[in-house]
Amino acid sequence: MTHRSHILILAAAVAFIVPACADTQENDTARPLAVRTQSPERRDLSERIDYLGTVHSATELQVHAQLQGSIVSMPFEEGDAVRKGATLVRLGAPEIEAAVDRARAERDYWCRRSEADERLLASAAIAADQVEAGRRACANAETAWREAEARLGKTVERAPVSGMLLRRFAETGQNVMPGQPLLLLGSGDLVVHVGVVEEDLRRGIAVGMRAELVVDAGTRLPARVVEIDAVAASPSRTYTVKLRADDGATLALRHGISVPVRFLLRARNDAIAVPVRALVDRNGDAAVFLVRGDRVLRQRVTPGIEDDGWVEASFPWNGRDVVAVTNLAALSDSVRVLAVAEKEIKR
């Protein structure tokens, strides 16, 4: 090989090496990438499902007319408290009242005759079989009168339980027929009804689980699922879930109001959490970028419960590292960054 050939080979080698060195130097001296950072925190996290429920009485009873007649009185208005045994409705039924009067008169007549026959029998002035017939007539008249009285008693409807008058279906002076609804009476024990889709039942909503009733921004009542309907409502395919507020917590509830319900599926106390926007590749190899000095380090994490913009992220956090929350697509291991704390930007 000639001297000129050696010179050409050396020149080619130098030409190959110099650009590579220049690229490395350029990477080392490139302007750092600006990122905002936040510090992980230890938080109490919970996974929730939110619905809107309606407050009902635990026991709701419809009061129906048992006889045909006109309403004479309905002393209670909607929302009034009612004691067990109180008169709710009184019907006017002249025909029944007249039947009672006739049955009473018949009873009085036959029973007086029977008493007279008994006296005559004592003096042997009447046959024993005639006295026995009088006794039967008196007993039959007594039964007929009692039946008429019982029928008349059905013109008065009394409260079967103590509670609240929820709704009036009829008014004073109205003619009603047997079986016609008159009133809706509810017990004072309140429950919340929620229509829950089948998918959320499969996620874990079950009898006994904890929940919250969000009465207003500052009032959350602890509650528990007490019943789930066995059959779905058609065609919506939702199941009625019933919740009861814990003892002493029902004072803030009123029958018929709507109340947001928050089912608590899972909870984790004192968990390491990062902002949701700090996660990359959450559905694959989930990770965050830790900022150490002017470099970033890709750290694999195991995401868990997400709550209010934060997500559980299991990894060996040293209590000092912060995580990048912006420009994540441009980051990779060892990239130089200019880190600015998010809280400093917000000041």
C-alpha positions in Angstrom: 0.0 0.0 0.0 1.4 3.4 -0.9 1.9 6.3 1.4 -0.9 8.2 -0.4 -3.3 5.3 0.4 -2.5 5.5 4.1 -3.2 9.2 4.2 -6.7 8.7 2.6 -7.7 6.0 5.1 -6.6 8.1 8.0 -8.6 11.1 6.7 -11.7 9.0 6.3 -11.4 7.7 9.9 -11.1 11.2 11.2 -14.0 12.4 9.1 -16.2 9.6 10.7 -15.1 10.2 14.3 -15.4 14.0 14.4 -19.1 14.3 13.6 -20.0 11.7 16.3 -18.0 13.6 18.9 -19.6 16.8 17.7 -23.1 15.3 18.2 -22.3 14.2 21.7 -20.9 17.6 22.5 -24.0 19.2 21.0 -26.3 17.0 23.2 -24.3 17.9 26.3 -24.5 21.6 25.6 -28.1 21.7 24.2 -30.4 24.0 26.0 -32.3 22.2 28.8 -36.0 21.4 28.4 -38.2 23.5 30.6 -40.6 21.4 32.7 -42.9 22.1 35.6 -42.8 19.8 38.6 -44.8 18.7 41.5 -43.9 16.7 44.6 -45.6 13.4 45.3 -47.8 13.4 48.4 -49.1 10.9 50.9 -52.8 11.0 50.6 -56.0 9.2 51.6 -57.5 8.0 48.3 -60.9 6.5 47.5 -62.5 5.1 44.3 -66.1 6.3 44.0 -69.1 6.0 41.8 -71.5 9.0 41.9 -75.3 8.8 41.4 -78.3 10.9 42.1 -80.9 9.4 44.5 -84.3 10.3 45.9 -85.3 10.2 49.6 -88.2 7.9 50.4 -89.9 6.5 53.5 -88.7 3.1 54.4 -92.3 2.0 54.5 -94.9 3.6 52.2 -98.5 2.5 52.5 -101.4 3.5 50.2 -104.8 3.9 52.0 -107.7 2.8 49.8 -111.5 3.3 50.1 -113.2 0.1 51.2 -116.7 1.3 50.4 -118.5 3.6 48.0 -119.3 7.0 49.5 -118.3 10.6 49.6 -115.4 12.0 51.6 -116.8 13.9 54.6 -113.4 14.9 56.2 -109.6 14.5 55.6 -108.1 16.3 58.5 -104.4 16.0 57.5 -102.5 17.9 54.9 -99.5 16.6 52.9 -96.4 16.8 55.1 -98.3 16.5 58.4 -97.1 14.1 61.0 -99.6 11.4 61.8 -99.8 9.1 64.8 -100.8 5.5 64.5 -104.6 5.1 64.9 -105.4 8.7 63.9 -108.5 9.2 61.6 -107.2 9.9 58.1 -110.5 9.8 56.1 -114.1 9.7 57.0 -116.7 8.7 54.4 -120.4 9.5 54.3 -122.5 6.5 53.5 -126.2 7.1 54.3 -127.3 3.7 53.1 -125.0 1.9 55.4 -126.0 4.1 58.3 -129.6 3.3 57.6 -128.9 -0.4 57.5 -127.2 -0.2 60.9 -130.3 1.5 62.3 -132.6 -1.2 60.9 -130.3 -4.0 62.2 -130.3 -2.4 65.6 -134.1 -2.1 65.7 -134.4 -5.7 64.7 -132.0 -6.9 67.3 -133.8 -4.9 70.0 -137.2 -6.3 69.0 -136.2 -10.0 68.9 -134.1 -9.8 72.0 -136.9 -8.2 74.0 -139.3 -11.0 72.8 -136.7 -13.6 73.8 -136.4 -12.1 77.3 -140.2 -12.1 77.6 -140.4 -15.7 76.5 -137.8 -16.6 79.2 -140.1 -15.1 81.9 -143.1 -17.0 80.5 -141.1 -20.3 80.5 -140.3 -19.8 84.2 -144.1 -19.8 84.9 -144.7 -22.7 82.6 -146.9 -20.4 80.4 -145.0 -21.2 77.1 -143.4 -24.2 75.5 -139.6 -24.7 75.7 -139.2 -25.0 71.9 -140.9 -21.6 71.4 -138.4 -20.1 73.9 -135.5 -21.7 72.0 -136.8 -20.2 68.7 -136.8 -16.8 70.4 -133.2 -17.2 71.5 -132.1 -18.1 67.9 -134.0 -15.1 66.5 -132.2 -12.8 69.0 -128.8 -14.2 68.2 -129.3 -13.9 64.5 -130.5 -10.3 64.9 -127.4 -9.5 67.0 -125.1 -11.0 64.3 -126.8 -9.0 61.6 -126.4 -5.8 63.7 -122.7 -6.5 64.3 -122.1 -7.1 60.6 -123.8 -3.8 59.8 -121.7 -2.0 62.4 -118.5 -3.5 61.0 -119.5 -2.3 57.5 -120.1 1.2 58.9 -116.6 1.1 60.5 -115.1 0.8 57.1 -116.2 4.4 56.4 -113.4 5.5 58.7 -109.8 5.0 57.6 -107.2 5.1 60.4 -103.4 5.4 60.2 -101.9 1.9 60.4 -98.5 3.3 61.4 -97.1 6.5 62.7 -95.4 8.6 60.1 -96.1 11.4 57.6 -98.8 12.0 55.1 -97.0 12.0 51.8 -99.7 12.6 49.3 -103.5 13.0 49.0 -105.1 11.4 46.0 -108.6 12.7 46.8 -110.3 15.7 48.4 -113.2 16.4 50.8 -116.6 16.1 49.0 -115.3 13.8 46.4 -117.2 10.6 45.6 -115.0 7.5 45.8 -115.4 3.8 44.9 -114.1 0.7 46.7 -110.4 0.2 46.0 -109.7 3.8 45.0 -106.5 5.3 46.4 -107.1 8.0 49.0 -103.7 8.8 50.7 -100.1 7.8 50.7 -98.7 7.4 54.2 -94.9 7.0 54.9 -93.0 6.0 58.0 -90.6 8.4 59.6 -87.7 6.0 58.8 -86.0 7.3 55.6 -84.1 5.6 52.9 -82.5 6.8 49.7 -83.4 5.0 46.4 -80.8 5.0 43.6 -81.2 3.5 40.1 -77.9 1.8 39.5 -76.8 0.2 36.1 -75.8 -3.4 36.1 -72.2 -2.6 35.1 -71.7 -0.7 38.4 -73.2 -3.5 40.4 -70.5 -5.8 38.9 -67.9 -3.2 39.9 -68.7 -3.9 43.6 -71.8 -2.1 44.7 -73.3 -4.6 47.2 -75.4 -4.8 50.4 -73.4 -3.6 53.3 -70.9 -1.3 51.4 -70.3 2.2 52.6 -71.5 5.3 50.9 -71.9 9.1 51.4 -75.0 11.2 51.0 -73.9 14.7 49.8 -76.6 16.9 51.2 -74.7 20.1 50.3 -71.1 21.3 49.8 -70.3 21.1 53.5 -72.5 18.2 54.6 -71.8 14.5 53.8 -73.8 11.9 55.7 -72.3 8.4 56.1 -74.7 5.8 54.8 -74.8 2.1 54.0 -76.4 0.0 51.3 -79.3 -2.0 52.9 -81.1 -3.6 49.9 -80.7 -4.1 46.2 -83.8 -5.1 44.1 -83.5 -8.6 42.7 -85.1 -7.6 39.4 -84.0 -4.8 37.0 -86.4 -2.1 35.9 -87.3 -2.5 32.3 -86.3 -1.1 29.7 -83.6 0.9 31.5 -82.0 -2.2 33.0 -81.3 -0.5 36.3 -81.6 -1.9 39.8 -83.0 0.1 42.7 -80.4 0.3 45.4 -81.6 1.4 48.8 -79.3 3.2 51.3 -79.9 4.2 54.9 -78.1 7.0 56.6 -76.3 6.2 59.8 -78.1 6.7 63.1 -78.8 10.4 63.8 -77.9 11.5 60.3 -81.4 11.7 58.8 -82.3 15.1 60.2 -80.8 16.8 57.1 -83.0 14.6 54.8 -86.6 15.3 53.7 -88.9 12.9 51.9 -88.9 13.4 48.1 -85.7 15.5 47.8 -82.9 14.5 45.4 -79.6 13.8 47.0 -76.2 13.0 45.4 -74.9 9.5 46.4 -71.3 8.6 46.4 -70.6 4.8 46.6 -67.1 4.1 48.1 -65.7 1.1 46.2 -62.1 1.1 47.5 -60.1 3.2 49.8 -56.4 3.5 50.6 -54.9 5.6 53.5 -51.5 7.2 53.5 -50.8 6.2 49.9 -48.0 7.7 47.8 -49.8 9.7 45.1 -48.7 11.8 42.1 -50.7 14.1 39.9 -52.6 12.2 37.2 -50.9 14.3 34.5 -47.5 13.1 35.7 -48.2 9.5 34.4 -46.9 8.3 31.0 -48.0 5.1 29.2 -50.6 4.4 31.9 -52.1 1.5 30.0 -48.8 -0.1 29.4 -45.5 0.3 31.2 -46.7 3.1 33.5 -44.0 5.5 34.7 -43.2 9.0 35.9 -40.1 11.2 35.3 -38.3 11.9 38.5 -36.3 15.2 38.4 -32.9 14.9 40.1 -30.7 18.0 39.7 -30.8 19.0 36.0 -31.6 15.4 34.7 -34.7 13.2 34.6 -35.0 9.6 35.4 -37.8 7.4 34.1 -39.3 5.6 37.1 -41.7 2.7 36.6 -44.8 2.8 38.9 -47.9 0.8 39.6 -50.9 3.0 39.4 -53.9 2.4 41.7 -56.8 4.5 42.9 -57.5 7.8 41.2 -59.1 10.5 43.3 -59.5 14.2 42.6 -56.7 14.7 40.1 -54.2 12.4 42.0 -53.4 8.8 41.5 -51.9 6.2 43.7 -48.4 5.3 42.4 -46.4 2.6 44.1 -42.7 3.1 43.8 -39.7 3.6 46.2 -40.1 7.3 46.7 -37.3 8.9 48.8 -39.5 11.7 50.0 -37.5 14.3 48.2 -37.7 13.7 44.4 -40.3 15.7 42.4 -42.0 14.5 39.2 -42.3 16.3 35.9 -45.9 17.2 34.9 -45.3 19.0 31.6 -43.5 18.2 28.3 -43.6 14.5 29.1 -43.6 13.5 25.4 -40.2 15.1 24.9 -38.6 13.4 28.0 -36.4 10.3 28.2 -33.8 9.1 30.6 -31.0 11.6 31.4 -32.5 14.5 29.4 -31.4 17.8 30.8 -34.2 19.9 32.1 -34.8 23.3 33.7 -37.3 22.4 36.4 -39.7 24.9 37.9 -42.0 24.0 40.7 -45.7 24.3 39.9 -46.5 26.0 43.1 -43.9 28.7 42.4 -45.6 29.4 39.1 -49.0 29.8 40.7 -47.9 32.4 43.2 
